[in-house]
Amino acid sequence: MGVPVAGTVSRRRFFCGTIGALFGGLAIALPLLARGTLAANYGALLRHWASAERIGRRYLAMLPADTDKSRLLTMSPMLGRALQAIPDGPEAAAALLRQGIEDDFRRAHTVIVDGWVLAATEARFCAVVALA
């Protein structure tokens, strides 16, 4: 292979550069796309995303540092069922979430976050939103 003439690019070099740029753009866009999808899905259960995210961050600060979404869903099975029900319809998902919250209050499974008494399921949902 010879040295390319100034101002020209070989097909191979062009292809490698284009593929690199495409993968780089995709790597930058994927987290943003995933967050938008989650926001749209959880939006069926939320009115104020920023407030839920703030509460979730404060609740997460009270938990061990390695707490992730799967651990939160293990701690609140009804929350997991509610999130799985979102594609079936926001009404069904909201009903499951309300049921989990009511059960928590009935059993006194509550947490205090910045002076607010929240059902454990409610606080964990906010934490899932904060992790999204």
C-alpha positions in Angstrom: 0.0 0.0 0.0 1.3 3.4 -0.9 1.0 6.6 0.9 -2.3 8.4 0.1 -2.1 11.5 -2.0 -2.8 14.7 0.1 -6.5 15.4 0.3 -7.6 11.8 -0.5 -8.8 9.1 1.8 -8.8 5.4 1.1 -12.0 3.5 1.4 -10.7 1.4 4.3 -9.6 4.5 6.3 -13.0 6.2 5.5 -14.9 3.0 6.6 -12.9 2.7 9.9 -13.4 6.3 10.7 -17.1 6.2 10.0 -17.6 3.0 12.1 -15.7 4.6 14.9 -17.8 7.7 14.8 -21.1 5.7 14.6 -20.1 3.6 17.7 -19.0 6.7 19.6 -22.2 8.5 18.8 -24.2 5.4 19.9 -22.3 5.1 23.1 -23.1 8.7 24.0 -26.8 8.4 23.0 -27.7 5.1 24.6 -27.7 6.3 28.3 -29.9 9.3 27.2 -32.3 7.1 25.2 -32.6 4.6 28.1 -33.3 7.4 30.6 -36.0 8.8 28.3 -37.6 5.4 27.9 -37.6 4.9 31.7 -39.0 8.4 32.2 -41.8 7.7 29.8 -42.6 4.3 31.5 -42.4 5.5 35.1 -44.2 8.7 34.1 -47.4 6.8 34.1 -47.0 6.4 37.9 -45.4 9.9 38.6 -46.6 13.5 38.4 -43.3 15.1 39.5 -40.2 13.2 38.2 -37.7 15.7 39.8 -39.3 15.4 43.3 -39.4 11.6 43.2 -35.8 11.6 42.1 -34.8 13.9 44.9 -36.6 11.8 47.5 -35.1 8.7 46.0 -31.5 10.0 46.3 -32.1 11.0 50.0 -33.6 7.5 50.7 -30.6 5.8 48.9 -28.2 7.8 51.1 -29.8 6.0 54.1 -29.1 2.5 52.6 -25.9 0.6 52.0 -23.8 2.0 49.2 -24.2 -1.1 47.0 -28.0 -0.9 46.9 -29.2 -1.3 43.3 -32.5 -1.6 41.5 -32.7 -5.4 41.9 -32.1 -5.2 45.6 -34.9 -2.6 46.0 -37.3 -4.7 44.0 -36.4 -7.7 46.2 -37.2 -5.7 49.2 -40.6 -4.7 47.8 -42.1 -7.4 45.6 -45.3 -5.4 45.0 -43.2 -2.6 43.5 -41.6 -5.1 41.1 -45.1 -6.3 40.1 -46.2 -2.7 39.6 -43.2 -1.9 37.4 -43.7 -5.0 35.3 -47.4 -4.1 34.8 -46.6 -0.7 33.3 -46.7 -2.0 29.7 -50.0 -3.7 30.3 -51.5 -0.4 31.4 -50.7 2.4 33.7 -54.0 2.0 35.7 -53.1 -1.6 36.6 -49.6 -0.6 37.6 -50.8 2.4 39.7 -53.3 0.1 41.4 -50.6 -2.4 42.3 -48.3 0.4 43.6 -51.2 1.9 45.7 -51.9 -1.6 47.1 -48.2 -1.9 48.1 -48.2 1.5 49.8 -51.4 0.8 51.7 -50.1 -2.6 52.8 -46.9 -0.9 54.1 -48.8 1.6 56.1 -51.1 -1.1 57.5 -48.1 -3.1 58.6 -46.2 0.0 59.8 -43.4 -0.5 57.2 -42.5 3.1 56.9 -39.4 5.2 56.6 -38.7 8.8 57.5 -37.0 10.8 54.7 -36.3 14.4 55.5 -39.1 14.4 58.1 -41.7 12.8 55.8 -43.2 9.5 56.7 -43.3 7.4 53.6 -44.4 3.8 52.9 -41.3 1.7 52.3 -42.6 0.8 48.8 -43.1 4.5 48.1 -39.5 5.3 49.1 -38.1 2.4 47.2 -40.0 3.5 44.1 -38.5 6.9 44.4 -35.1 5.3 44.7 -35.7 3.2 41.5 -36.5 6.5 39.8 -33.3 8.1 41.1 -31.3 5.1 39.8 -32.9 5.3 36.4 
